[in-house]
Amino acid sequence: MTAAREIAPAKLNLALHVRGKLPDGRHRIETVFAFCVDGDRLSAEDADEISVKVIGPFAPDLGNGEDNLVIRAMRALGEAAGIDKGAAITLDKRLPLASGIGGGSADAAATLRLLTSLWGIDAANAHSVARELGSDVPACLLSLPARGEEAGDRLTPIDLSDLSGAPVLLINPRVALSTGDVFAGWDGADHGPLGDWREGRNDLQEPAIALVPQIQTVLAWLGTRPGASFIRMSGSGATCFALFDSEEARDLAVDSVPREWWRLATSLR
């Protein structure tokens, strides 16, 4: 029996500028994507039918519904490749849902990579359907540093080799946050283009805080941690992150994270 495995790395937006709206109604953004070494985990085996089994700490929040992005990715890839094959995927759901770190998009992208290998098909098929599955899916399919424009799905690879291996701590106050609700709270103003990501901002941070005030508490807490060199909310929230000067500083911070918050100590790819 053929088997394959993939990690669906957590996605971080080092900066995210909302510049306006596109003709199709989506928001026009400029962002810089980076990816962690850790995330959800997927495995796939040959099977007669398409199926997904969800395990892991956040499995109860996701379920096995037909609208699951993994199922949608499986079907879309089969249609694009013109094949009728099955696969049994197990999704180990370790990242919280609706948290701004690309969990569902990363899972869909990992599914495309898994099945490209398992089914022995051209990777071009995966790229052709990624954009249909969600604006973040093309970036998650790449899972390498990139600048995203348009809806975030027009990608330009960038060199962030100086950040490779950088210790990072992700924290979520365990509050799910709808991307649509956060974008609806955007003030509608174009506050300028994205240049150096370190000098940039996340234009969704304020509307996210308006919906989930705990985000401000998490950001403030991270700001008091020794060795935290860069702090920001990722995507539409509510996950926030800090890059640290050393693993030791990051691990000291982990030890004092309030118990009610979800945390992930990892590093950048």
Beta strands, then each sheet from edge to edge (+ up, - down):
strand 1: 3-21
strand 2: 27-47
strand 3: 50-55
strand 4: 86-92
strand 5: 146-149
strand 6: 154-157
strand 7: 167-172
strand 8: 228-233
strand 9: 240-244
strand 10: 262-267
sheet 1: 1+ 2- 4+ 3+
sheet 2: 1+ 2- 5+ 6-
sheet 3: 8+ 9- 7+ 10-
end
